[in-house]
Amino acid sequence: MTLWMIWGTALLAYGLFRIWYDNWSGPLKPAEIDAILAQLAGRFEGTGNSPDVLRTFLEADDGREFVMLNLVKAQMEQVEDPKTGQMVQGFDLLKRYSKRFITVLFRTGGHPGMVGRKVGGYIDAWNTEADPDWTIFGLMRYRSRRDMMKLVMDPAFMEGHPDKLLGTLATFSFPTQRVVSFYVSPRVTVALLLALLAALAHIIWLTCSA
């Protein structure tokens, strides 16, 4: 009975993980897209972003996960903290925003894939704008396009948006889907970790029962 409990618990834990990690709601429906864009009305003003580009992306939803590539040039000068009124480095506000963002991202089934800092200028580039001195890059995994829009409209995310604006001098992001990767998926990593823990518990039980 104990061995069944050990491996059954591991299997249950993995099932709960997959319920959280995978998209079970399918692609966005046209009515959902219209409702989302209606809620976002007015938020494109002054950003240079196009609601038509977003609509095209949402209408092409295949229900699969995707990774957003983000390039950010942080504000390294002093700015006024909207909460305290004190002067702080803009980058500190960007980091504060990022902590809030990651919390909401996890809540909607996403997570960072990789985050790093820039350590040199463009090595290979043509027919593109000059390097604006990017500071950091991020690869953020989203469970689905629906979940990305849930994040965008989450009150906690919206509350922290002023920190992003003050802490960012320039940025651009675009969605991607993995074609080739040598990194193991969290689906495999979590399965292996749970199997390892169950196997260790199994060995301990056998040792104690001997």
Backbone torsions as a table, in degrees:
resi	resn	phi	psi	omega
1	MET	NA	-41.3	-177.9
2	THR	-62.4	-41.0	179.5
3	LEU	-64.5	-39.0	176.1
4	TRP	-62.5	-37.8	179.0
5	MET	-66.7	-40.9	-179.6
6	ILE	-61.6	-53.8	-176.5
7	TRP	-75.0	-30.2	176.0
8	GLY	-66.6	-38.6	177.7
9	THR	-64.6	-42.1	178.5
10	ALA	-62.5	-42.3	179.7
11	LEU	-66.3	-40.6	178.1
12	LEU	-63.9	-42.4	179.4
13	ALA	-61.9	-39.9	179.2
14	TYR	-68.5	-38.0	176.9
15	GLY	-61.6	-42.5	178.0
16	LEU	-64.5	-38.7	176.6
17	PHE	-60.3	-45.4	-178.6
18	ARG	-67.9	-32.4	175.1
19	ILE	-61.8	-40.0	178.4
20	TRP	-75.8	-38.8	-168.7
21	TYR	-82.8	-29.9	-175.0
22	ASP	-98.8	154.6	176.2
23	ASN	-87.6	118.1	-178.8
24	TRP	-107.6	6.3	-173.9
25	SER	-104.1	-0.5	179.3
26	GLY	73.2	-175.2	-179.7
27	PRO	-68.2	161.6	175.0
28	LEU	-63.6	145.4	176.6
29	LYS	-98.4	154.4	-177.8
30	PRO	-52.9	-40.4	-179.8
31	ALA	-64.8	-36.6	177.6
32	GLU	-64.6	-43.3	-179.3
33	ILE	-62.1	-44.2	178.7
34	ASP	-61.5	-41.7	-179.6
35	ALA	-66.0	-40.0	179.5
36	ILE	-63.2	-48.8	-178.0
37	LEU	-66.3	-31.4	176.6
38	ALA	-65.8	-39.9	178.8
39	GLN	-68.0	-28.5	-178.3
40	LEU	-89.7	0.8	-178.4
41	ALA	-55.3	129.7	179.5
42	GLY	94.7	-17.6	-177.9
43	ARG	-82.9	-7.5	177.9
44	PHE	-89.7	-14.3	-176.2
45	GLU	-64.6	129.9	176.2
46	GLY	80.8	-0.7	-179.4
47	THR	-99.4	-19.2	-175.8
48	GLY	81.5	-0.5	178.9
49	ASN	-87.7	151.9	-174.7
50	SER	-107.8	126.3	174.8
51	PRO	-64.9	-25.0	179.3
52	ASP	-68.3	-37.7	177.9
53	VAL	-64.5	-43.0	178.6
54	LEU	-63.9	-43.4	179.7
55	ARG	-60.3	-43.7	179.5
56	THR	-60.1	-41.8	179.0
57	PHE	-64.0	-43.7	-178.9
58	LEU	-69.6	-38.0	-179.1
59	GLU	-69.2	-22.9	178.5
60	ALA	-90.2	13.5	-176.3
61	ASP	-58.0	128.9	175.8
62	ASP	-108.5	4.2	178.7
63	GLY	81.4	-1.2	-176.6
64	ARG	-89.7	162.6	173.2
65	GLU	-68.6	161.1	174.9
66	PHE	-151.6	167.4	-179.5
67	VAL	-120.4	128.8	178.1
68	MET	-94.1	125.7	174.4
69	LEU	-89.9	124.8	-179.4
70	ASN	-122.1	128.1	170.5
71	LEU	-114.7	133.1	-172.7
72	VAL	-134.4	131.9	168.0
73	LYS	-104.3	110.5	-175.3
74	ALA	-80.2	153.9	175.7
75	GLN	-83.4	110.8	-177.6
76	MET	-94.2	-6.7	178.8
77	GLU	-85.5	172.8	179.0
78	GLN	-79.0	136.9	176.1
79	VAL	-136.2	166.5	-179.7
80	GLU	-86.1	124.6	177.3
81	ASP	-66.8	120.4	-178.0
82	PRO	-65.2	-17.5	-179.7
83	LYS	-90.2	-41.8	-174.0
84	THR	-106.7	-19.3	-176.4
85	GLY	80.1	-2.6	179.1
86	GLN	-82.8	157.4	177.8
87	MET	-84.5	126.5	180.0
88	VAL	-137.9	162.8	175.2
89	GLN	-68.4	134.9	-178.9
90	GLY	-56.8	-33.5	-179.9
91	PHE	-61.0	-32.3	177.9
92	ASP	-65.2	-37.1	177.5
93	LEU	-68.7	-36.6	177.7
94	LEU	-64.3	-39.7	177.9
95	LYS	-67.2	-36.7	177.3
96	ARG	-65.0	-41.1	176.1
97	TYR	-62.1	-41.5	-176.9
98	SER	-62.2	-38.6	178.0
99	LYS	-62.6	-41.7	177.9
100	ARG	-66.7	-41.6	-179.4
101	PHE	-61.1	-46.1	-177.8
102	ILE	-62.9	-37.7	178.6
103	THR	-60.3	-45.9	179.7
104	VAL	-70.3	-36.2	179.1
105	LEU	-60.6	-45.6	177.3
106	PHE	-61.5	-38.9	-177.9
107	ARG	-63.7	-27.7	-179.6
108	THR	-102.6	22.3	172.8
109	GLY	82.1	12.7	179.6
110	GLY	-107.3	177.3	177.7
111	HIS	-168.1	160.4	174.2
112	PRO	-67.5	139.5	173.3
113	GLY	-94.2	-40.1	176.9
114	MET	-165.1	139.6	175.5
115	VAL	-133.7	136.2	-178.7
116	GLY	-153.5	171.7	179.4
117	ARG	-108.6	152.1	178.7
118	LYS	-77.8	135.3	-177.8
119	VAL	-123.8	12.9	178.2
120	GLY	-174.4	167.2	177.9
121	GLY	-78.8	-178.3	180.0
122	TYR	-61.3	125.6	177.7
123	ILE	-92.0	-34.6	-179.5
124	ASP	-140.8	109.9	-178.3
125	ALA	-156.0	142.2	172.2
126	TRP	-154.8	153.3	-178.7
127	ASN	52.8	40.9	178.5
128	THR	-140.7	165.7	179.0
129	GLU	-66.8	157.8	177.7
130	ALA	-62.8	151.6	178.4
131	ASP	-60.1	119.2	179.5
132	PRO	-82.0	13.3	-176.2
133	ASP	69.9	58.2	175.5
134	TRP	-55.7	147.5	-179.2
135	THR	-102.0	-48.6	-175.5
136	ILE	-140.5	161.9	171.7
137	PHE	-130.4	156.9	177.8
138	GLY	-145.7	141.3	171.7
139	LEU	-113.7	112.5	-176.0
140	MET	-112.1	121.6	179.9
141	ARG	-85.5	127.2	175.6
142	TYR	-111.0	139.2	179.8
143	ARG	-63.9	-35.7	180.0
144	SER	-166.7	170.1	176.9
145	ARG	-68.2	-32.7	175.7
146	ARG	-61.1	-43.9	-178.5
147	ASP	-67.3	-34.2	175.8
148	MET	-61.8	-40.8	-179.0
149	MET	-72.0	-32.4	173.5
150	LYS	-61.3	-40.3	178.3
151	LEU	-63.8	-46.3	-178.2
152	VAL	-58.8	-35.0	-176.6
153	MET	-95.8	1.1	179.4
154	ASP	-67.5	130.4	-178.9
155	PRO	-56.2	-36.6	179.8
156	ALA	-65.2	-38.0	177.9
157	PHE	-68.5	-45.1	-178.1
158	MET	-64.7	-34.1	-179.7
159	GLU	-65.7	-32.4	-179.1
160	GLY	-89.6	-1.8	-175.8
161	HIS	-61.1	-36.7	177.0
162	PRO	-57.4	-33.6	176.8
163	ASP	-63.1	-39.0	179.0
164	LYS	-64.9	-44.4	-178.1
165	LEU	-63.6	-41.0	-179.0
166	LEU	-75.9	-26.6	-176.6
167	GLY	-94.6	0.3	-175.2
168	THR	-125.0	125.4	175.8
169	LEU	-89.2	-34.7	179.4
170	ALA	-157.7	149.5	178.1
171	THR	-161.3	154.4	164.6
172	PHE	-149.2	152.1	-177.3
173	SER	-141.6	145.6	171.0
174	PHE	-149.1	148.2	-176.1
175	PRO	-80.4	146.4	178.3
176	THR	-137.3	162.5	170.5
177	GLN	-128.8	138.8	-174.3
178	ARG	-64.3	133.4	173.6
179	VAL	-108.0	-51.3	177.2
180	VAL	-132.6	136.3	177.9
181	SER	-153.2	139.5	176.7
182	PHE	-102.9	6.8	176.1
183	TYR	-92.0	138.0	-178.4
184	VAL	-75.2	136.4	178.6
185	SER	-65.5	145.9	173.8
186	PRO	-56.1	-26.6	176.9
187	ARG	-60.4	-40.9	178.9
188	VAL	-76.0	-43.4	-178.1
189	THR	-59.5	-47.3	-179.2
190	VAL	-66.0	-39.7	178.7
191	ALA	-61.6	-44.7	179.9
192	LEU	-65.9	-40.3	-179.7
193	LEU	-64.6	-45.3	179.4
194	LEU	-65.2	-38.5	178.1
195	ALA	-64.8	-39.0	178.0
196	LEU	-63.4	-45.5	179.7
197	LEU	-63.2	-41.4	179.0
198	ALA	-65.8	-40.2	179.4
199	ALA	-64.5	-41.2	177.5
200	LEU	-63.9	-41.7	177.5
201	ALA	-64.0	-37.5	177.8
202	HIS	-61.8	-46.9	-178.8
203	ILE	-63.9	-43.7	179.6
204	ILE	-60.7	-42.5	179.8
205	TRP	-63.0	-43.9	179.1
206	LEU	-63.9	-38.9	179.8
207	THR	-66.0	-43.6	-178.9
208	CYS	-70.4	-26.0	-177.3
209	SER	-85.2	-15.4	-176.7
210	ALA	-69.7	NA	NA
